[in-house]
Amino acid sequence: MLEVYEINTKEEFEAALPVMIDAYTKPFNTLYETIKGPSDDEFVTRFWHWHTADPGSQWIGVRKKDGDKATVGVAEWVLHESNPFEQGNPLPPVDWWSDVYTQNVTEQVVSTFFGGRPKVMSRPHVLLNICCVAPDARRQGAGRLLMNWGRSLADQKGLETFIEATIDGVRLYESTGFTQVEPIILDAKLPEKFKGEDDKKAWLEARHRVLPRPFPVMLMWRPKGADWKEGDEFHFLESG
Ligand SMILES: CC(C)(COP(=O)(O)OP(=O)(O)OC[C@H]1O[C@@H](n2cnc3c(N)ncnc32)[C@H](O)[C@@H]1OP(=O)(O)O)[C@@H](O)C(=O)NCCC(=O)NCCS
């Protein structure tokens, strides 16, 4: 048996980190790999800072109800009761890599991923930022519990919901009321400044490590107040 709990302290967040690392490296996930960076400690501090700076952010976990009460899944839901891009969309400075090559690849991923949000999300909404379940706990309902928490929030607030889903998440999200909108491809191109022989070699190595191939993400959407079902009218653009 599993239960959802709210993660309210940095210590609780840190305790759930091994689940996130396990889940997002099986299978390999470029978005996680680039944004996490090389240091677990720095990652926890930065992510907890981003969370506390955003009053709409809520981390939740799923744990076993009995025995060791081990956490098996983690999610971050973000509530935006007004347009979050009213004052623009400043992207986070990518300062968590010590080498300029991985930093550059990450900047390109961040720019495509976060930079594209205002085009579709400049209205009140709920956003699923993170959702993952440990590999050995999958297909036992933990993901659905993480989803139900956010669906209840969206329905209670009367808001539509967005997800930028990795391929692995699409079936879970479709089974919890979301429909596919459009793909977003995360990729990085060799910049002019790294065209010299040594720089180019180092940049290509960095890209191979964190972005071995273009990484597809699917923008998904759930309408206000109800699950989307096959055959429903697709009123994505008009509903804001
Ligand atoms: C996506 C993920 C969170 C799903 O978690 P989960 O705990 O296995 O999901 P659930 O057991 O609650 O699944 C609920 C339903 O979703 C669908 N579903 C989930 N995973 C599926 C899969 N791999 N294939 C097909 N359907 C799937 C099924 O309809 C399932 O119901 P069923 O098991 O009764 O058929 C998990 O696979 C994961 O962490 N993947 C790696 C990280 C990731 O990519 N996360 C998404 C980021 S956007």
PDBQT file of the ligand as one rigid body, heavy atoms in Angstrom, charges set to zero:
ROOT
HETATM    1  C1  LIG A 301       6.422   7.708 -15.837  1.00  0.00    +0.000 C 
HETATM    2  C2  LIG A 301       6.465   7.108 -14.428  1.00  0.00    +0.000 C 
HETATM    3  C3  LIG A 301       6.459   8.237 -13.413  1.00  0.00    +0.000 C 
HETATM    4  C4  LIG A 301       5.230   6.223 -14.226  1.00  0.00    +0.000 C 
HETATM    5  O1  LIG A 301       5.141   5.847 -12.845  1.00  0.00    +0.000 OA
HETATM    6  P1  LIG A 301       4.398   4.515 -12.355  1.00  0.00    +0.000 P 
HETATM    7  O2  LIG A 301       4.368   4.499 -10.890  1.00  0.00    +0.000 OA
HETATM    8  O3  LIG A 301       5.002   3.334 -13.029  1.00  0.00    +0.000 OA
HETATM    9  O4  LIG A 301       2.920   4.721 -12.942  1.00  0.00    +0.000 OA
HETATM   10  P2  LIG A 301       1.592   3.959 -12.447  1.00  0.00    +0.000 P 
HETATM   11  O5  LIG A 301       1.943   2.590 -11.967  1.00  0.00    +0.000 OA
HETATM   12  O6  LIG A 301       0.836   4.802 -11.508  1.00  0.00    +0.000 OA
HETATM   13  O7  LIG A 301       0.796   3.858 -13.823  1.00  0.00    +0.000 OA
HETATM   14  C5  LIG A 301      -0.544   4.348 -13.966  1.00  0.00    +0.000 C 
HETATM   15  C6  LIG A 301      -0.983   4.082 -15.386  1.00  0.00    +0.000 C 
HETATM   16  O8  LIG A 301      -0.183   4.821 -16.312  1.00  0.00    +0.000 OA
HETATM   17  C7  LIG A 301       0.045   4.037 -17.496  1.00  0.00    +0.000 C 
HETATM   18  N1  LIG A 301       1.475   3.711 -17.565  1.00  0.00    +0.000 N 
HETATM   19  C8  LIG A 301       2.444   4.046 -16.673  1.00  0.00    +0.000 A 
HETATM   20  N2  LIG A 301       3.654   3.603 -17.103  1.00  0.00    +0.000 NA
HETATM   21  C9  LIG A 301       3.444   2.993 -18.290  1.00  0.00    +0.000 A 
HETATM   22  C10 LIG A 301       4.294   2.351 -19.235  1.00  0.00    +0.000 A 
HETATM   23  N3  LIG A 301       5.624   2.247 -19.044  1.00  0.00    +0.000 N 
HETATM   24  N4  LIG A 301       3.735   1.819 -20.339  1.00  0.00    +0.000 NA
HETATM   25  C11 LIG A 301       2.409   1.908 -20.569  1.00  0.00    +0.000 A 
HETATM   26  N5  LIG A 301       1.536   2.496 -19.702  1.00  0.00    +0.000 NA
HETATM   27  C12 LIG A 301       2.053   3.049 -18.591  1.00  0.00    +0.000 A 
HETATM   28  C13 LIG A 301      -0.793   2.793 -17.346  1.00  0.00    +0.000 C 
HETATM   29  O9  LIG A 301      -2.088   3.076 -17.850  1.00  0.00    +0.000 OA
HETATM   30  C14 LIG A 301      -0.827   2.644 -15.823  1.00  0.00    +0.000 C 
HETATM   31  O10 LIG A 301      -1.935   1.877 -15.361  1.00  0.00    +0.000 OA
HETATM   32  P3  LIG A 301      -1.808   0.257 -15.303  1.00  0.00    +0.000 P 
HETATM   33  O11 LIG A 301      -0.486  -0.080 -14.662  1.00  0.00    +0.000 OA
HETATM   34  O12 LIG A 301      -2.986  -0.123 -14.482  1.00  0.00    +0.000 OA
HETATM   35  O13 LIG A 301      -1.871  -0.206 -16.729  1.00  0.00    +0.000 OA
HETATM   36  C15 LIG A 301       7.728   6.215 -14.271  1.00  0.00    +0.000 C 
HETATM   37  O14 LIG A 301       7.779   5.286 -15.334  1.00  0.00    +0.000 OA
HETATM   38  C16 LIG A 301       9.046   6.994 -14.287  1.00  0.00    +0.000 C 
HETATM   39  O15 LIG A 301       9.450   7.520 -13.259  1.00  0.00    +0.000 OA
HETATM   40  N6  LIG A 301       9.749   7.078 -15.444  1.00  0.00    +0.000 N 
HETATM   41  C17 LIG A 301      11.071   7.731 -15.525  1.00  0.00    +0.000 C 
HETATM   42  C18 LIG A 301      11.002   9.213 -15.213  1.00  0.00    +0.000 C 
HETATM   43  C19 LIG A 301      10.144   9.941 -16.220  1.00  0.00    +0.000 C 
HETATM   44  O16 LIG A 301      10.379   9.893 -17.408  1.00  0.00    +0.000 OA
HETATM   45  N7  LIG A 301       9.121  10.638 -15.713  1.00  0.00    +0.000 N 
HETATM   46  C20 LIG A 301       8.252  11.464 -16.518  1.00  0.00    +0.000 C 
HETATM   47  C21 LIG A 301       8.849  12.835 -16.569  1.00  0.00    +0.000 C 
HETATM   48  S1  LIG A 301       7.815  13.995 -17.409  1.00  0.00    +0.000 SA
ENDROOT
TORSDOF 0
